[in-house]
Amino acid sequence: MLSVCLIFLYVLLSAYLTGFLTLQGIRHIYGSCRIGADGYIMAGLTAVTVYAQFFSLFYKVGLAANLLLAVVCAATAFAFRRQLKAELLRQYRAVSNGRKIAYLLLFLLMAYGTSRGIIHYDTGLYHAQSIRWIEEYGLVKGLGNLHCRLAYNSSSFALSALYSFRFLGGQSYHCMAGVFALILAGSCSKIVSALRRKKLLLSDFARLMGIYYLLIIFDEMVSPASDYFMVLTVFYIIIRYLELAEAGEKNWLPYGLLALLCVFTVSIKLSAALIILLAVKPAAMLIQAKNEKAIAGFLGLGFLILLPCLLRNVWISGWLVYPFTAIDLFPVDWKIPKEIADYDAKEIQVWGRGLYDVAAYGKRPAEWLPGWFAGQGAVDKLFILTGIAAAPISLAALAAACLKRNQVQRDLMLAAVTINICFFFWLLSAPLIRYGCVYVWLAAPVTFGGLSLWAVGDKRYGMLFRRLVYAGILLAGCYKAIMFGTETAKGFSADYFIYQKDYENFESQSYEINGVTFYYPKEGDRVGYEAFPSSPSETDLEFRGNGIENGFRYKN
């Protein structure tokens, strides 16, 4: 836990300074807006992730990458020392002493959760190996031929490699999901102000669901699974967007920055692609203001955020977006064969539908949905059914808000419509709960919560409604707190108070390619982190040159 705390501090400091530098440049060109500490950190994490991916194109991500990052952060701290001091003082004074103590407790709690827990199955399958390839080589052409899952190129793996500290000679740390959870926890903690302000906001509903998710993954976020990064970031985006809309924000820049964060989320996991629909808000504001400079600039920034991810896709698999072969632009010799990529894409979808047989890929939704739905938990079934009902209602509510020229309600319902579109995209593609739980758990609360608040408004029975909601929150909160505390106490162990729980490793056997030893699992399909490099089984590959750094391709 101690090592995790130190890594958390390093990550937060470097991300804050990087985010401050990034936003100083953006605000210098496009104007100023108020940014909180979490905003600087999220901007910094985005910038650092883009940096780590670009760095990986040329060299392994380790000591050199951290030294360069440290130099940039030190130069930023020196060059902007006055502005940084003023900004930090403003943020420090804006937080009450009680809130400061709460943030410290959250920091320690998330560090504790990140230091131990359950290692995700897929981490032993390919997450750990993906990160180690970035630590050891940065990028190797045709790597996806060795193991097709290594072509599932999430930007979160490059970020995890940057902050893994493997170059120190010890274990490879995997703390970044915990950092994202900490940021979301800080954002969700604002729910306590609902009682003080005597007013219920739609963002409070989203915060409640964010807390629900944090409780679920508390003993799992030790794994660097890209699903966690994506879901945590989407929760943060929705909460922050709702906060801006509720405050009646007139400046396009905060919305534009959130749109860039949406693009960043797409680089983490493609299943988040439609969250970019939230960019409709800043786009409409810029078009209305005829601000061509800002439109071009933010399109360029969005492309810059995606560019290293796309380049890594091509280098690893030969495809722009693996495993989807509709876009075939690069006739490179290391390309994963189309039939393998197509099979992989179908396997992802049928697995999510609970079919587990690629031959069943062509089944219509009416054939697989009943069986899939029956396999879901009771709570998830409730959210799925209410989410299906929420979609047409959110569209009608958005249309009504536009007709009544109610800007705040229109912006809130835009969030609801976006979430519902994402929900249906997930439902009809690969509906594994962990791929899209953020949409499942937000669709109905944001839609019906928004309509309820709109309906009661400032009427007398609005206070009764709020009191009923508060009572429900209090009862559910007490129940979850007791259950969470009980489970955490039962699982308490002093084993990881210094170091973090390491990756799992599994028994393996070896084979050779051109004199280089490779590993594959003796049983099952996982090897973990230490048996490197590995593949699911012996492969019929060859090096593209003299060594492993030249990449892999199938034998001609």
ABEGO torsion letter per residue (X at the ends): XAAAAAAAAAAAAAAAAAAAAAAAAAAAAAEBBBBBAAAAAAAAAAAAAAAAAAAAAABBBBAAAAAAAAAAAAAAAAAAAAAAAAAAAAAAAABBAAAAAAAAAAAAAAAAAAABEBBBAAAAAAAAAAAAAAAAAGBBBGAAAABAAAABBBAAAAAAAAAAGAAAGBBBBBAAAAAAAAAAAAAAAAAAAAAAAGBBBAAAAAAAAAAAAAAAAAAAAABABAAAAAAAAAAAAAAAAAAAAAAGBABAAAAAAAAAAAAAAAAABAAAAAAAAAAAAAAAAAAAAGBAAAAAAAAAAAAAAAAAAAAAAAAAAGBABOABAABBABBBAABBBAAAAAAAAAAAAAAAAGAGBAAAAABBAAAAAAAAAAABBAAAAAAAAAAAAAAAAAAAAAAAAAAAGBAAAAAAAAAAAAAAAAAAAAAABBBBAAAAAAAAAAAAAAAAAAAAAAAAEABAAAAAAAAAAAAAAAAAAAAAAAAAAAAAAAABBAAAAABBBBBBBBBBBBBBBGGBBBBBBABEABAEAABOBBBABBBBBBBABABAAAEBBBBX
